[in-house]
Amino acid sequence: MNTRTMQKDMITLISSMDLSDGNQRFIHDEIIRTHTGRWPLWKTLDVRQLGSVIIEAARWRPRHKNRSATYGVIRWDLQQLSVSWSESKSRADALAEVCSLMDTNRNHVTDDR
């Protein structure tokens, strides 16, 4: 595994996954595949976990020279075994969206008590 291309928080998060669980093992392997190697697809900017969902602000690194990099938020769902991507206008917007999702979840938990 080429850990130089992965941010410390992502390494910590994936190293804590239960690899005996099939879903977690699959998501673990996909994160490594898309973030490492000679041409990684995504570069982690920030990563957080909300229950069974890993939320990551990332830079998409296109392999075509005529395309510029874009930013977005990736949601890796460990229970539903899915990944989704929403594009952001800038790096700052992607990071703000992750913070907003974390704050929204925190407020939702507080309101339910």
Buried (B, 14 or more C-beta within 10 A) or exposed (E): EEEEBBBEBBBEBBEEBEEEEEBBEBBBEEBBEBBBEEEBBBBBBBBBBEEEBBBBBBBBBEEEEEEEEBBBBBBBBBEEEEBEEEEBEEBEBBBBBBEEBBEEBEEEEEEEE
